[in-house]
Amino acid sequence: MPVNTGTYTTRLQVRPDDIDMFGHVHSSRYMDFVLAARFEQMERCYRMSMQEFLEHNLGWYLSATELRFLRPLKMGDFMDVQTCIVDMGTASVRVEFNIFLAAGGKTICKGWAEYVLVDLKSGKPKPIPGWIIQRYSLPDDPIS
């Protein structure tokens, strides 16, 4: 089901260990950037840190992803990682993301990722509890 969770942005900087032998960020690092941004946004924007999920024996497992690379990032570049939950299933969420070059705002990479909520004791998918849906959702009418 489509949800209204808000769009959030986290600024990150390219580090030396992100660079490949061609002098730009290796493709495998882009999902690391998205995960770092989501980790920070969960606490700052949803007021629900990963630690709180762990205390409830819950975790989000990546089940599928797609990335479209449009421009390279290089050493020292600052990027803005923008994410938004666009769909929430029974036990999963779909997050769309865009990575922009902070200087100038050009799109570097865009894509989506699907995460499944898992009971950490059993290792099996778990339906998303109502209290999590409530914490992740914004009111339909932002004025109220």
C-alpha positions in Angstrom: 0.0 0.0 0.0 1.3 3.5 -0.8 2.3 5.4 2.4 3.0 9.0 3.3 6.3 8.8 5.3 8.1 11.9 4.1 11.3 12.4 2.1 14.5 12.9 4.0 18.1 13.8 3.1 21.4 13.0 4.7 24.7 14.6 3.6 27.7 12.3 3.3 31.3 12.7 2.0 33.3 10.3 -0.2 36.2 8.8 1.7 39.4 7.3 0.5 38.2 3.7 1.0 35.3 4.4 -1.3 37.5 4.9 -4.3 38.4 2.2 -6.9 41.3 1.8 -9.2 39.7 4.1 -11.8 39.7 7.1 -9.4 36.0 7.3 -8.6 33.6 5.6 -6.2 33.2 1.9 -6.7 29.7 0.8 -7.6 29.4 -1.4 -4.5 29.7 1.6 -2.2 26.4 3.3 -3.4 24.2 0.9 -1.4 26.5 1.5 1.6 25.7 5.2 1.2 21.9 4.5 1.1 22.1 2.2 4.1 24.1 4.9 6.1 21.5 7.5 5.2 18.6 5.2 6.2 20.3 4.3 9.5 20.7 8.0 10.3 17.2 9.0 9.1 15.5 6.2 11.1 16.7 7.8 14.3 16.5 11.5 13.3 13.3 11.6 11.2 11.2 8.6 12.4 12.5 8.8 16.0 13.1 5.0 15.8 16.7 3.9 15.8 17.9 0.6 14.7 18.7 -0.1 18.3 14.9 0.1 19.1 14.3 -2.5 16.4 16.9 -4.8 17.9 15.4 -4.4 21.3 12.2 -5.9 19.8 14.2 -8.6 18.1 13.5 -7.2 14.7 15.7 -6.3 11.7 15.3 -5.1 8.1 16.9 -7.5 5.5 17.6 -6.2 2.0 15.6 -8.4 -0.4 16.0 -6.6 -3.8 17.5 -3.4 -5.2 18.1 -1.5 -8.4 20.7 1.3 -8.9 21.0 3.6 -12.0 24.4 5.2 -12.2 24.3 8.6 -14.0 27.6 10.4 -13.0 30.7 9.4 -11.0 31.5 10.6 -7.5 35.1 11.3 -6.7 37.3 11.6 -3.7 36.1 14.4 -1.3 32.8 15.0 -3.0 29.9 15.7 -0.8 26.6 14.0 -1.7 23.0 14.3 -0.5 21.3 11.0 -0.1 17.5 11.5 -0.3 15.2 8.6 0.6 11.5 8.0 0.8 9.4 4.9 1.7 7.0 4.7 -1.3 5.2 1.4 -0.5 4.6 -0.8 2.5 3.6 -4.4 2.2 2.6 -6.9 4.9 6.2 -7.5 5.9 8.2 -5.2 3.6 8.9 -1.6 2.6 10.1 -0.2 -0.7 12.4 2.7 -0.4 13.2 5.0 -3.4 16.5 6.9 -3.3 18.4 9.6 -5.1 22.0 10.6 -4.6 22.8 14.1 -5.6 26.1 15.9 -5.8 25.9 18.5 -3.0 27.6 21.1 -5.2 25.1 21.8 -8.0 22.5 19.2 -7.2 23.1 17.0 -10.2 21.8 13.4 -9.8 24.6 10.9 -9.4 22.6 7.7 -8.8 19.0 6.8 -8.3 17.1 3.6 -7.5 15.1 1.6 -5.1 15.5 -1.0 -2.4 13.1 -3.4 -0.8 13.5 -4.5 2.8 11.7 -7.3 4.6 11.1 -7.0 8.4 12.5 -10.2 10.0 12.1 -11.7 13.4 15.7 -12.1 14.5 15.0 -15.1 16.7 13.4 -17.2 14.0 15.0 -15.5 10.9 11.6 -15.4 9.2 9.7 -12.5 7.8 7.3 -10.8 10.3 4.2 -8.7 9.5 5.0 -5.0 10.2 3.3 -4.2 13.5 0.8 -1.3 13.7 3.0 0.7 16.0 5.8 0.7 13.4 3.5 1.8 10.6 2.2 4.6 12.9 5.7 5.8 13.7 6.7 5.7 10.0 3.6 7.5 8.7 2.9 11.2 8.4 -0.7 12.5 8.7 -2.5 12.6 5.3 -3.3 16.3 6.0 -0.1 18.1 7.0 -2.0 21.1 8.3 -3.7 19.2 11.1 
